[in-house]
Amino acid sequence: MSSAVDRTPCPACGAPLGGRAGCQRVFDQLSAAAWQDLTRGSVHNLVVDAYAMQHPEEYGKSAKSYFQHLTALGCGLEHHGEAQLYWSIAPTFEHTPPPPKPPLLVERGSLTIALVVGEAGSDYAARVRDWAAAVWLAYASQHALAHERLAIAHRHRSGARR
């Protein structure tokens, strides 16, 4: 019986975790652990949005889902995941449709989910932020689109408070 670890890269993000199935398995495990650990839970939205933007073939099939994850990733990094703003993103699509989905990027970040595998520890949140920042940087050409949607979410949030 071999104890070798499968280091096949994920075809979408490049994480050496056993191909696409292994990469998805790690994401699923991190998602489950987020419900049991405050450290993991505090940055789980970043995990979801960074992962989605590195796997847009599955998590960004429609323009709406693509822009929700892109905008949420920007919110998580540029607005420190401000909860009210974050949760105001999705409702904006009810009245203002997203722009056409741009062509998918080939390079989607120099870091992958492999960076955050393992125990949560005190540096887990920092590792998630580093990974998310690398993904966000890869999408620099689309930041203006995310900023437009964040502005709509901000207006939506402000109008909801009245």
C-alpha atoms as a printed R data frame, in Angstrom:
    type eleno elety resid chain resno       x      y       z
1   ATOM     1    CA   MET     A     1   0.000  0.000   0.000
2   ATOM     2    CA   SER     A     2   1.440  3.350  -1.027
3   ATOM     3    CA   SER     A     3   1.395  6.383   1.234
4   ATOM     4    CA   ALA     A     4   2.278  8.676  -1.638
5   ATOM     5    CA   VAL     A     5   0.336 11.910  -1.768
6   ATOM     6    CA   ASP     A     6  -1.249 12.775  -5.095
7   ATOM     7    CA   ARG     A     7   0.307 16.061  -6.207
8   ATOM     8    CA   THR     A     8  -1.518 16.244  -9.516
9   ATOM     9    CA   PRO     A     9  -2.308 19.932 -10.122
10  ATOM    10    CA   CYS     A    10  -5.868 21.129 -10.335
11  ATOM    11    CA   PRO     A    11  -6.488 22.100 -13.979
12  ATOM    12    CA   ALA     A    12  -8.306 25.284 -12.914
13  ATOM    13    CA   CYS     A    13  -6.017 26.750 -10.245
14  ATOM    14    CA   GLY     A    14  -2.874 24.613 -10.242
15  ATOM    15    CA   ALA     A    15  -3.105 23.519  -6.592
16  ATOM    16    CA   PRO     A    16  -1.166 20.234  -6.240
17  ATOM    17    CA   LEU     A    17  -3.925 18.467  -4.327
18  ATOM    18    CA   GLY     A    18  -4.907 15.532  -6.496
19  ATOM    19    CA   GLY     A    19  -6.364 17.133  -9.591
20  ATOM    20    CA   ARG     A    20  -9.733 18.830  -9.745
21  ATOM    21    CA   ALA     A    21 -11.397 16.279  -7.436
22  ATOM    22    CA   GLY     A    22  -8.706 16.677  -4.759
23  ATOM    23    CA   CYS     A    23  -8.920 20.454  -4.939
24  ATOM    24    CA   GLN     A    24 -12.706 20.339  -4.537
25  ATOM    25    CA   ARG     A    25 -12.352 17.929  -1.617
26  ATOM    26    CA   VAL     A    26 -10.058 20.385   0.202
27  ATOM    27    CA   PHE     A    27 -12.517 23.236  -0.413
28  ATOM    28    CA   ASP     A    28 -15.376 21.102   0.905
29  ATOM    29    CA   GLN     A    29 -13.359 20.205   4.014
30  ATOM    30    CA   LEU     A    30 -12.504 23.859   4.696
31  ATOM    31    CA   SER     A    31 -16.145 24.804   4.229
32  ATOM    32    CA   ALA     A    32 -17.272 22.182   6.747
33  ATOM    33    CA   ALA     A    33 -14.576 23.232   9.235
34  ATOM    34    CA   ALA     A    34 -15.697 26.874   9.017
35  ATOM    35    CA   TRP     A    35 -18.855 25.917  10.944
36  ATOM    36    CA   GLN     A    36 -16.789 24.506  13.800
37  ATOM    37    CA   ASP     A    37 -13.978 27.010  14.213
38  ATOM    38    CA   LEU     A    38 -14.330 30.778  14.662
39  ATOM    39    CA   THR     A    39 -10.931 31.431  13.095
40  ATOM    40    CA   ARG     A    40 -11.955 29.616   9.951
41  ATOM    41    CA   GLY     A    41 -15.481 31.026  10.004
42  ATOM    42    CA   SER     A    42 -14.237 34.610  10.234
43  ATOM    43    CA   VAL     A    43 -12.597 34.407   6.805
44  ATOM    44    CA   HIS     A    44 -14.798 31.820   5.133
45  ATOM    45    CA   ASN     A    45 -16.419 34.294   2.748
46  ATOM    46    CA   LEU     A    46 -12.932 35.070   1.429
47  ATOM    47    CA   VAL     A    47 -12.272 31.339   1.017
48  ATOM    48    CA   VAL     A    48 -15.486 30.910  -0.970
49  ATOM    49    CA   ASP     A    49 -14.929 33.910  -3.228
50  ATOM    50    CA   ALA     A    50 -11.220 33.290  -3.854
51  ATOM    51    CA   TYR     A    51 -11.955 29.664  -4.664
52  ATOM    52    CA   ALA     A    52 -14.847 30.596  -6.941
53  ATOM    53    CA   MET     A    53 -12.713 33.054  -8.895
54  ATOM    54    CA   GLN     A    54 -10.021 30.421  -9.353
55  ATOM    55    CA   HIS     A    55 -12.695 27.974 -10.577
56  ATOM    56    CA   PRO     A    56 -15.054 30.203 -12.594
57  ATOM    57    CA   GLU     A    57 -15.901 27.404 -15.021
58  ATOM    58    CA   GLU     A    58 -17.980 25.917 -12.197
59  ATOM    59    CA   TYR     A    59 -18.696 28.774  -9.785
60  ATOM    60    CA   GLY     A    60 -19.032 31.607 -12.264
61  ATOM    61    CA   LYS     A    61 -20.981 30.036 -15.091
62  ATOM    62    CA   SER     A    62 -23.450 32.895 -15.294
63  ATOM    63    CA   ALA     A    63 -22.506 36.562 -15.401
64  ATOM    64    CA   LYS     A    64 -24.454 37.028 -12.167
65  ATOM    65    CA   SER     A    65 -22.533 34.402 -10.190
66  ATOM    66    CA   TYR     A    66 -19.233 35.507 -11.722
67  ATOM    67    CA   PHE     A    67 -19.745 39.134 -10.711
68  ATOM    68    CA   GLN     A    68 -21.135 38.241  -7.288
69  ATOM    69    CA   HIS     A    69 -17.943 36.363  -6.434
70  ATOM    70    CA   LEU     A    70 -15.656 38.951  -8.019
71  ATOM    71    CA   THR     A    71 -17.393 41.808  -6.201
72  ATOM    72    CA   ALA     A    72 -17.517 39.915  -2.916
73  ATOM    73    CA   LEU     A    73 -13.787 39.184  -3.197
74  ATOM    74    CA   GLY     A    74 -13.135 42.908  -3.628
75  ATOM    75    CA   CYS     A    75 -15.391 43.678  -0.675
76  ATOM    76    CA   GLY     A    76 -13.562 41.158   1.470
77  ATOM    77    CA   LEU     A    77 -10.182 42.676   0.725
78  ATOM    78    CA   GLU     A    78 -10.798 46.371   0.127
79  ATOM    79    CA   HIS     A    79 -13.595 46.783   2.687
80  ATOM    80    CA   HIS     A    80 -12.385 44.157   5.185
81  ATOM    81    CA   GLY     A    81 -15.473 42.056   4.536
82  ATOM    82    CA   GLU     A    82 -17.818 44.707   5.912
83  ATOM    83    CA   ALA     A    83 -20.843 42.506   6.583
84  ATOM    84    CA   GLN     A    84 -23.602 44.938   5.589
85  ATOM    85    CA   LEU     A    85 -21.883 45.811   2.330
86  ATOM    86    CA   TYR     A    86 -21.037 42.170   1.607
87  ATOM    87    CA   TRP     A    87 -24.638 41.032   2.056
88  ATOM    88    CA   SER     A    88 -25.882 43.973  -0.036
89  ATOM    89    CA   ILE     A    89 -24.086 42.683  -3.134
90  ATOM    90    CA   ALA     A    90 -26.431 39.847  -4.139
91  ATOM    91    CA   PRO     A    91 -29.659 41.903  -3.984
92  ATOM    92    CA   THR     A    92 -28.224 44.428  -6.450
93  ATOM    93    CA   PHE     A    93 -28.682 41.891  -9.232
94  ATOM    94    CA   GLU     A    94 -32.463 41.941  -8.758
95  ATOM    95    CA   HIS     A    95 -32.739 45.420 -10.301
96  ATOM    96    CA   THR     A    96 -29.422 45.996 -12.052
97  ATOM    97    CA   PRO     A    97 -28.240 43.111 -14.207
98  ATOM    98    CA   PRO     A    98 -24.523 42.422 -14.429
99  ATOM    99    CA   PRO     A    99 -22.494 43.433 -17.449
100 ATOM   100    CA   PRO     A   100 -21.590 40.705 -19.923
101 ATOM   101    CA   LYS     A   101 -19.188 38.188 -18.445
102 ATOM   102    CA   PRO     A   102 -15.623 38.842 -19.607
103 ATOM   103    CA   PRO     A   103 -13.459 36.083 -21.077
104 ATOM   104    CA   LEU     A   104 -12.042 33.819 -18.370
105 ATOM   105    CA   LEU     A   105  -8.525 34.571 -17.257
106 ATOM   106    CA   VAL     A   106  -5.817 31.982 -17.739
107 ATOM   107    CA   GLU     A   107  -3.751 33.173 -14.761
108 ATOM   108    CA   ARG     A   108  -5.959 33.359 -11.678
109 ATOM   109    CA   GLY     A   109  -3.473 34.023  -8.920
110 ATOM   110    CA   SER     A   110  -0.025 32.961  -7.857
111 ATOM   111    CA   LEU     A   111  -1.345 31.291  -4.683
112 ATOM   112    CA   THR     A   112  -3.987 28.592  -4.328
113 ATOM   113    CA   ILE     A   113  -6.103 26.906  -1.705
114 ATOM   114    CA   ALA     A   114  -3.092 24.669  -1.020
115 ATOM   115    CA   LEU     A   115  -1.696 27.573   1.025
116 ATOM   116    CA   VAL     A   116  -4.453 27.252   3.621
117 ATOM   117    CA   VAL     A   117  -4.601 23.461   3.973
118 ATOM   118    CA   GLY     A   118  -4.011 22.123   7.460
119 ATOM   119    CA   GLU     A   119  -4.682 23.298  10.952
120 ATOM   120    CA   ALA     A   120  -6.326 26.660  11.481
121 ATOM   121    CA   GLY     A   121  -3.750 28.053  13.903
122 ATOM   122    CA   SER     A   122  -3.092 31.701  14.495
123 ATOM   123    CA   ASP     A   123  -1.933 32.334  10.943
124 ATOM   124    CA   TYR     A   124  -4.898 30.743   9.142
125 ATOM   125    CA   ALA     A   125  -6.719 34.042   8.544
126 ATOM   126    CA   ALA     A   126  -3.495 35.660   7.309
127 ATOM   127    CA   ARG     A   127  -2.891 32.770   4.878
128 ATOM   128    CA   VAL     A   128  -6.461 33.081   3.568
129 ATOM   129    CA   ARG     A   129  -6.010 36.842   3.094
130 ATOM   130    CA   ASP     A   130  -2.702 36.283   1.267
131 ATOM   131    CA   TRP     A   131  -4.332 33.761  -1.064
132 ATOM   132    CA   ALA     A   132  -7.369 35.980  -1.662
133 ATOM   133    CA   ALA     A   133  -5.107 38.981  -2.325
134 ATOM   134    CA   ALA     A   134  -3.190 37.007  -4.955
135 ATOM   135    CA   VAL     A   135  -6.449 36.058  -6.668
136 ATOM   136    CA   TRP     A   136  -7.715 39.654  -6.501
137 ATOM   137    CA   LEU     A   137  -4.452 40.885  -8.006
138 ATOM   138    CA   ALA     A   138  -4.833 38.426 -10.889
139 ATOM   139    CA   TYR     A   139  -8.207 40.046 -11.626
140 ATOM   140    CA   ALA     A   140  -6.824 43.603 -11.645
141 ATOM   141    CA   SER     A   141  -8.145 44.137 -15.175
142 ATOM   142    CA   GLN     A   142 -11.679 43.609 -13.809
143 ATOM   143    CA   HIS     A   143 -11.451 45.671 -10.615
144 ATOM   144    CA   ALA     A   144 -13.391 48.552 -12.172
145 ATOM   145    CA   LEU     A   145 -16.320 46.201 -12.846
146 ATOM   146    CA   ALA     A   146 -16.282 45.029  -9.222
147 ATOM   147    CA   HIS     A   147 -15.996 48.611  -7.970
148 ATOM   148    CA   GLU     A   148 -19.073 49.583 -10.014
149 ATOM   149    CA   ARG     A   149 -21.054 46.756  -8.423
150 ATOM   150    CA   LEU     A   150 -19.762 47.708  -4.951
151 ATOM   151    CA   ALA     A   151 -20.979 51.264  -5.554
152 ATOM   152    CA   ILE     A   152 -24.418 49.894  -6.444
153 ATOM   153    CA   ALA     A   153 -24.359 47.731  -3.297
154 ATOM   154    CA   HIS     A   154 -23.358 50.734  -1.220
155 ATOM   155    CA   ARG     A   155 -26.277 52.745  -2.617
156 ATOM   156    CA   HIS     A   156 -28.593 49.779  -2.063
157 ATOM   157    CA   ARG     A   157 -27.398 49.443   1.532
158 ATOM   158    CA   SER     A   158 -27.769 53.182   2.171
159 ATOM   159    CA   GLY     A   159 -31.279 53.204   0.708
160 ATOM   160    CA   ALA     A   160 -32.282 50.223   2.847
161 ATOM   161    CA   ARG     A   161 -31.404 52.130   6.027
162 ATOM   162    CA   ARG     A   162 -33.845 54.958   5.286
